Amino acid sequence: MKVTIHKLFDYLLETTAAEPPECFIGFSLARSPRLKDFLAELDPALSLDWNGKSFLGLPALRQRVLDQAGLDLPPDSVLITAGAAEANYLLFRQLLSAGDEVITEAPGWPQAGVMAKAIGARLVEVPRDEAQGWALDPDWVARAITPRTRMIFLTNPNNPTGRLIPEADLHALAALAERHGIWLVVDEVYAGLEWVGARLPSIAGLTRFGITTGSVSKALGLQGLRTGWMVCQSPEVIRDAMILRENSSEIMNVLGEHIAEIALRPERLAAALGRARAEGAEVLDRLDRFVSDEPRLNWHRPEAGLIGLARVTGTDGESLARALLAPPYRTFLLPGSAYGLAHHIRIGAGGGPEARLEEGLGRLSALLASDRT
C-alpha cells in the first residue's frame, strides 16, 4: 500500500510554499552549529566514498552512539541511518506485516500511523492522560496487547508533549515486551535534554526486545547531517534493517558520519548539551511565563526536550495557527491537529535567536487579544 502523507508534514508543505514567516514559535531542535565548528577536526584528505570498514556505519561513530547512551553492547548492535526517521521506517517495514497490530501513544509521533497504514497493520492508540500531565499508564498499554500485537512504538520524551516515561514504567514496559515477545521501539531523539531528573536508561539495554532509535538532529541541532541510528541486541533485526536500507537510501553518508562522530566525542557532547540545556531552560522559562499570562492558554511544561502542547480556548488550534501565519503577524507555529488534537498548539524552545521567538510571542499575544480568533 502507498505511503500517504501525515497531517504534520502536509501542514508544513502547505504553509511553507508561500512567503516564509518572519518569526517561529515552536522550533523543535537546538540551535544548529556551523560547518566551520568542525573543520579543524576533519581530515582534508578524507575520502567521500563509503567508509570502507562496515556497512553498519563508521565503527567509531557506532561506539560513540553506545557510549552516549550508556549502553554496554557490542558496536554491531548499532546501525547508522539517515536520521531517526529512517531507523523507524526500516523497523516498521521489516518487523510488521499486513494484519499485525502495533501499539502506540496518543498524542505521539505521527510516523507510526503512516507506516502502519502503508503496511496494512492495525494501529492501536493508547491515550496519554492530559489531566495527569500527559502520563502514559503501562497498564493501559498492557490491556491493548492482543495475540496480533507485534510492536509497541513510543517516544521518550514524548513527542510532542515532552513528558518522560518514568524509569519504573520503562522497566514495566520492558517486562511486557519480554513476556509477550513484542518489539518495543522507543524513539529517544531528545535524550540528554531532561529538565526533570537525569537521563533515563535506553530501552535497548533493558530488554532483548528493546530497540532504541535516535539521532544528532534535535539535542545537538545537527538535523542537516541526516545521521541517526538504531540500537538492538538482535543481530537479525540489525541485519534485516541494513538490507532494507541498502535498497532504499543506501546511506553511507561519510561526511555526515564523521561530523557526527566528532559531535559525540565526550568533551564536545558535554559542551554542546550544556549550551542547548542553558538556552532551552531559559526559553522554556519564558514560554512558561507567557502561557501563564495568557488567559486563553494553558499547558503542562515539558519534562524534557524542546517542545510542548498548549491547550487553546475560544478557537481551534489550526484556525489560530493559520491566522497567526497570515499578515500582519507572519509567525509560524504548528497546530495540535498535526497530532490529532484540535484544541492545542505546539510551542517550543528551539532554534536560537534566528527564530525571533520574543517577537513571535508578542504577535501571538496580540492575535489572542484581538477579535480575529
LINFENCOR-V699698 format. One record per residue. RES is the residue in one small letter. SS is DSSP state (@ for helix, = for strand, . for the rest). PSI is psi in whole degrees, -180 to 180 (NA if undefined). BURIAL is + if it has 9 or more other C-alpha atoms within 8 Angstrom, else -. Layout:
res->RES ss->SS psi->PSI burial->BURIAL
res->RES ss->SS psi->PSI burial->BURIAL
This chain:
res->m ss->. psi->146 burial->-
res->k ss->. psi->143 burial->-
res->v ss->. psi->122 burial->-
res->t ss->. psi->166 burial->-
res->i ss->. psi->146 burial->-
res->h ss->. psi->163 burial->+
res->k ss->@ psi->-39 burial->+
res->l ss->@ psi->-51 burial->+
res->f ss->@ psi->-37 burial->-
res->d ss->@ psi->-44 burial->+
res->y ss->@ psi->-41 burial->+
res->l ss->@ psi->-45 burial->-
res->l ss->@ psi->-46 burial->-
res->e ss->@ psi->-44 burial->-
res->t ss->@ psi->-12 burial->-
res->t ss->@ psi->1 burial->-
res->a ss->. psi->-26 burial->-
res->a ss->. psi->-157 burial->-
res->e ss->. psi->132 burial->-
res->p ss->. psi->150 burial->-
res->p ss->. psi->161 burial->+
res->e ss->. psi->-30 burial->-
res->c ss->= psi->155 burial->+
res->f ss->= psi->130 burial->+
res->i ss->. psi->104 burial->+
res->g ss->. psi->21 burial->+
res->f ss->. psi->138 burial->+
res->s ss->. psi->5 burial->+
res->l ss->. psi->157 burial->+
res->a ss->. psi->164 burial->+
res->r ss->. psi->134 burial->+
res->s ss->. psi->134 burial->+
res->p ss->. psi->178 burial->-
res->r ss->. psi->157 burial->-
res->l ss->@ psi->-36 burial->-
res->k ss->@ psi->-24 burial->-
res->d ss->@ psi->-17 burial->-
res->f ss->. psi->-9 burial->+
res->l ss->@ psi->-38 burial->-
res->a ss->@ psi->-24 burial->-
res->e ss->@ psi->5 burial->-
res->l ss->. psi->138 burial->+
res->d ss->. psi->118 burial->-
res->p ss->. psi->-21 burial->-
res->a ss->. psi->6 burial->-
res->l ss->. psi->126 burial->-
res->s ss->. psi->138 burial->-
res->l ss->. psi->12 burial->-
res->d ss->. psi->171 burial->-
res->w ss->. psi->161 burial->-
res->n ss->. psi->-15 burial->+
res->g ss->. psi->9 burial->-
res->k ss->. psi->-36 burial->-
res->s ss->. psi->136 burial->-
res->f ss->. psi->-11 burial->-
res->l ss->. psi->-15 burial->+
res->g ss->. psi->168 burial->+
res->l ss->. psi->121 burial->+
res->p ss->@ psi->-41 burial->+
res->a ss->@ psi->-37 burial->-
res->l ss->@ psi->-41 burial->+
res->r ss->@ psi->-36 burial->+
res->q ss->@ psi->-39 burial->+
res->r ss->@ psi->-39 burial->+
res->v ss->@ psi->-46 burial->+
res->l ss->@ psi->-43 burial->+
res->d ss->@ psi->-46 burial->+
res->q ss->@ psi->-24 burial->+
res->a ss->@ psi->-5 burial->-
res->g ss->. psi->32 burial->-
res->l ss->. psi->128 burial->+
res->d ss->. psi->73 burial->-
res->l ss->. psi->159 burial->-
res->p ss->. psi->150 burial->-
res->p ss->@ psi->-28 burial->+
res->d ss->@ psi->1 burial->-
res->s ss->@ psi->-3 burial->+
res->v ss->= psi->134 burial->+
res->l ss->= psi->126 burial->+
res->i ss->= psi->136 burial->+
res->t ss->= psi->174 burial->+
res->a ss->. psi->72 burial->+
res->g ss->@ psi->169 burial->+
res->a ss->@ psi->-30 burial->+
res->a ss->@ psi->-41 burial->-
res->e ss->@ psi->-38 burial->+
res->a ss->@ psi->-47 burial->+
res->n ss->@ psi->-44 burial->+
res->y ss->@ psi->-49 burial->+
res->l ss->@ psi->-39 burial->+
res->l ss->@ psi->-44 burial->+
res->f ss->@ psi->-45 burial->+
res->r ss->@ psi->-35 burial->+
res->q ss->@ psi->-23 burial->+
res->l ss->@ psi->-15 burial->-
res->l ss->. psi->148 burial->+
res->s ss->. psi->167 burial->+
res->a ss->. psi->135 burial->-
res->g ss->. psi->-16 burial->-
res->d ss->. psi->165 burial->+
res->e ss->= psi->141 burial->+
res->v ss->= psi->127 burial->+
res->i ss->= psi->135 burial->+
res->t ss->= psi->176 burial->+
res->e ss->= psi->157 burial->+
res->a ss->= psi->118 burial->+
res->p ss->. psi->157 burial->+
res->g ss->. psi->-180 burial->+
res->w ss->. psi->121 burial->+
res->p ss->. psi->-9 burial->+
res->q ss->@ psi->-33 burial->-
res->a ss->@ psi->-44 burial->+
res->g ss->@ psi->-40 burial->-
res->v ss->@ psi->-47 burial->+
res->m ss->@ psi->-40 burial->+
res->a ss->@ psi->-44 burial->+
res->k ss->@ psi->-43 burial->+
res->a ss->@ psi->-33 burial->+
res->i ss->@ psi->-22 burial->+
res->g ss->. psi->18 burial->+
res->a ss->. psi->162 burial->+
res->r ss->= psi->126 burial->+
res->l ss->= psi->125 burial->+
res->v ss->= psi->113 burial->+
res->e ss->= psi->129 burial->-
res->v ss->= psi->119 burial->+
res->p ss->= psi->139 burial->-
res->r ss->. psi->146 burial->+
res->d ss->= psi->105 burial->+
res->e ss->@ psi->-38 burial->-
res->a ss->@ psi->-25 burial->-
res->q ss->@ psi->30 burial->-
res->g ss->. psi->29 burial->-
res->w ss->. psi->34 burial->+
res->a ss->= psi->149 burial->+
res->l ss->. psi->120 burial->+
res->d ss->. psi->117 burial->-
res->p ss->@ psi->-28 burial->+
res->d ss->@ psi->-35 burial->-
res->w ss->@ psi->-38 burial->+
res->v ss->@ psi->-44 burial->+
res->a ss->@ psi->-40 burial->-
res->r ss->@ psi->-20 burial->-
res->a ss->@ psi->-12 burial->+
res->i ss->. psi->134 burial->+
res->t ss->. psi->174 burial->-
res->p ss->. psi->-17 burial->-
res->r ss->. psi->-6 burial->-
res->t ss->= psi->128 burial->+
res->r ss->= psi->-18 burial->+
res->m ss->= psi->146 burial->+
res->i ss->= psi->126 burial->+
res->f ss->= psi->121 burial->+
res->l ss->= psi->166 burial->+
res->t ss->= psi->140 burial->+
res->n ss->. psi->108 burial->+
res->p ss->. psi->159 burial->+
res->n ss->. psi->133 burial->+
res->n ss->. psi->108 burial->+
res->p ss->. psi->8 burial->+
res->t ss->. psi->-19 burial->+
res->g ss->. psi->10 burial->+
res->r ss->. psi->134 burial->+
res->l ss->. psi->148 burial->+
res->i ss->. psi->116 burial->+
res->p ss->. psi->154 burial->-
res->e ss->@ psi->-40 burial->-
res->a ss->@ psi->-38 burial->-
res->d ss->@ psi->-34 burial->+
res->l ss->@ psi->-43 burial->+
res->h ss->@ psi->-37 burial->+
res->a ss->@ psi->-41 burial->+
res->l ss->@ psi->-39 burial->+
res->a ss->@ psi->-39 burial->+
res->a ss->@ psi->-38 burial->+
res->l ss->@ psi->-46 burial->+
res->a ss->@ psi->-43 burial->+
res->e ss->@ psi->-45 burial->+
res->r ss->@ psi->-38 burial->-
res->h ss->@ psi->-5 burial->-
res->g ss->. psi->42 burial->-
res->i ss->. psi->136 burial->+
res->w ss->= psi->131 burial->+
res->l ss->= psi->101 burial->+
res->v ss->= psi->124 burial->+
res->v ss->= psi->117 burial->+
res->d ss->= psi->117 burial->+
res->e ss->. psi->41 burial->+
res->v ss->. psi->-23 burial->+
res->y ss->. psi->7 burial->+
res->a ss->. psi->136 burial->+
res->g ss->. psi->-15 burial->-
res->l ss->. psi->60 burial->+
res->e ss->= psi->135 burial->+
res->w ss->. psi->-15 burial->+
res->v ss->. psi->106 burial->-
res->g ss->. psi->-175 burial->-
res->a ss->. psi->171 burial->-
res->r ss->. psi->138 burial->-
res->l ss->. psi->158 burial->-
res->p ss->. psi->144 burial->+
res->s ss->. psi->137 burial->+
res->i ss->@ psi->-27 burial->+
res->a ss->@ psi->-19 burial->+
res->g ss->@ psi->-5 burial->+
res->l ss->. psi->-21 burial->+
res->t ss->. psi->149 burial->+
res->r ss->. psi->-17 burial->+
res->f ss->. psi->1 burial->+
res->g ss->= psi->137 burial->+
res->i ss->= psi->119 burial->+
res->t ss->= psi->135 burial->+
res->t ss->= psi->148 burial->+
res->g ss->= psi->-177 burial->+
res->s ss->= psi->175 burial->+
res->v ss->. psi->10 burial->+
res->s ss->. psi->-50 burial->+
res->k ss->. psi->-65 burial->+
res->a ss->. psi->-30 burial->+
res->l ss->. psi->-4 burial->+
res->g ss->. psi->21 burial->+
res->l ss->. psi->42 burial->+
res->q ss->@ psi->-35 burial->+
res->g ss->@ psi->-16 burial->-
res->l ss->@ psi->-24 burial->+
res->r ss->. psi->57 burial->+
res->t ss->. psi->116 burial->+
res->g ss->= psi->-164 burial->+
res->w ss->= psi->164 burial->+
res->m ss->= psi->149 burial->+
res->v ss->= psi->128 burial->+
res->c ss->= psi->143 burial->+
res->q ss->. psi->-16 burial->+
res->s ss->. psi->115 burial->+
res->p ss->@ psi->-31 burial->+
res->e ss->@ psi->-41 burial->-
res->v ss->@ psi->-46 burial->+
res->i ss->@ psi->-43 burial->+
res->r ss->@ psi->-45 burial->-
res->d ss->@ psi->-40 burial->+
res->a ss->@ psi->-40 burial->+
res->m ss->@ psi->-41 burial->+
res->i ss->@ psi->-44 burial->-
res->l ss->@ psi->-41 burial->+
res->r ss->@ psi->-38 burial->+
res->e ss->@ psi->-24 burial->+
res->n ss->. psi->13 burial->-
res->s ss->. psi->-95 burial->-
res->s ss->. psi->-26 burial->-
res->e ss->. psi->40 burial->-
res->i ss->. psi->120 burial->-
res->m ss->. psi->68 burial->-
res->n ss->. psi->78 burial->-
res->v ss->@ psi->-48 burial->+
res->l ss->@ psi->-45 burial->-
res->g ss->@ psi->-40 burial->+
res->e ss->@ psi->-40 burial->+
res->h ss->@ psi->-41 burial->+
res->i ss->@ psi->-41 burial->+
res->a ss->@ psi->-38 burial->+
res->e ss->@ psi->-41 burial->+
res->i ss->@ psi->-45 burial->+
res->a ss->@ psi->-29 burial->-
res->l ss->. psi->3 burial->+
res->r ss->. psi->139 burial->+
res->p ss->@ psi->-47 burial->-
res->e ss->@ psi->-39 burial->-
res->r ss->@ psi->-44 burial->+
res->l ss->@ psi->-45 burial->+
res->a ss->@ psi->-43 burial->-
res->a ss->@ psi->-44 burial->-
res->a ss->@ psi->-45 burial->+
res->l ss->@ psi->-36 burial->+
res->g ss->@ psi->-44 burial->-
res->r ss->@ psi->-46 burial->-
res->a ss->@ psi->-38 burial->+
res->r ss->@ psi->-42 burial->+
res->a ss->@ psi->-48 burial->-
res->e ss->@ psi->-44 burial->+
res->g ss->@ psi->-43 burial->+
res->a ss->@ psi->-40 burial->+
res->e ss->@ psi->-44 burial->-
res->v ss->@ psi->-37 burial->+
res->l ss->@ psi->-38 burial->+
res->d ss->@ psi->-42 burial->-
res->r ss->@ psi->-43 burial->-
res->l ss->@ psi->-39 burial->+
res->d ss->@ psi->-43 burial->+
res->r ss->@ psi->-40 burial->-
res->f ss->@ psi->-49 burial->+
res->v ss->@ psi->-41 burial->+
res->s ss->@ psi->-33 burial->+
res->d ss->@ psi->-13 burial->-
res->e ss->. psi->113 burial->+
res->p ss->. psi->-18 burial->-
res->r ss->. psi->4 burial->-
res->l ss->= psi->147 burial->+
res->n ss->= psi->155 burial->+
res->w ss->= psi->167 burial->+
res->h ss->. psi->115 burial->+
res->r ss->. psi->135 burial->-
res->p ss->. psi->142 burial->+
res->e ss->. psi->-16 burial->+
res->a ss->= psi->164 burial->+
res->g ss->. psi->-172 burial->+
res->l ss->. psi->6 burial->+
res->i ss->= psi->156 burial->+
res->g ss->= psi->170 burial->+
res->l ss->= psi->134 burial->+
res->a ss->= psi->134 burial->+
res->r ss->= psi->138 burial->+
res->v ss->= psi->138 burial->+
res->t ss->. psi->151 burial->-
res->g ss->. psi->-9 burial->-
res->t ss->. psi->175 burial->+
res->d ss->. psi->158 burial->+
res->g ss->@ psi->-36 burial->+
res->e ss->@ psi->-39 burial->+
res->s ss->@ psi->-41 burial->+
res->l ss->@ psi->-46 burial->+
res->a ss->@ psi->-41 burial->+
res->r ss->@ psi->-39 burial->-
res->a ss->@ psi->-37 burial->+
res->l ss->@ psi->-30 burial->+
res->l ss->@ psi->-26 burial->+
res->a ss->. psi->160 burial->+
res->p ss->. psi->146 burial->-
res->p ss->. psi->5 burial->-
res->y ss->. psi->-43 burial->+
res->r ss->. psi->45 burial->+
res->t ss->= psi->135 burial->+
res->f ss->= psi->134 burial->+
res->l ss->. psi->162 burial->+
res->l ss->= psi->128 burial->+
res->p ss->= psi->151 burial->+
res->g ss->@ psi->-17 burial->+
res->s ss->@ psi->-22 burial->+
res->a ss->@ psi->-20 burial->+
res->y ss->@ psi->16 burial->+
res->g ss->. psi->18 burial->-
res->l ss->. psi->103 burial->+
res->a ss->. psi->-28 burial->+
res->h ss->. psi->33 burial->+
res->h ss->= psi->162 burial->+
res->i ss->= psi->152 burial->+
res->r ss->= psi->126 burial->+
res->i ss->= psi->154 burial->+
res->g ss->= psi->170 burial->+
res->a ss->. psi->11 burial->+
res->g ss->. psi->177 burial->+
res->g ss->. psi->-22 burial->+
res->g ss->@ psi->-167 burial->+
res->p ss->@ psi->-28 burial->-
res->e ss->@ psi->-22 burial->-
res->a ss->@ psi->-20 burial->+
res->r ss->. psi->49 burial->+
res->l ss->@ psi->-43 burial->+
res->e ss->@ psi->-42 burial->-
res->e ss->@ psi->-41 burial->-
res->g ss->@ psi->-40 burial->+
res->l ss->@ psi->-38 burial->+
res->g ss->@ psi->-40 burial->-
res->r ss->@ psi->-39 burial->+
res->l ss->@ psi->-42 burial->+
res->s ss->@ psi->-42 burial->+
res->a ss->@ psi->-40 burial->-
res->l ss->@ psi->-44 burial->+
res->l ss->@ psi->-30 burial->+
res->a ss->@ psi->-10 burial->-
res->s ss->. psi->-178 burial->-
res->d ss->. psi->21 burial->-
res->r ss->. psi->-8 burial->-
res->t ss->. psi->NA burial->+
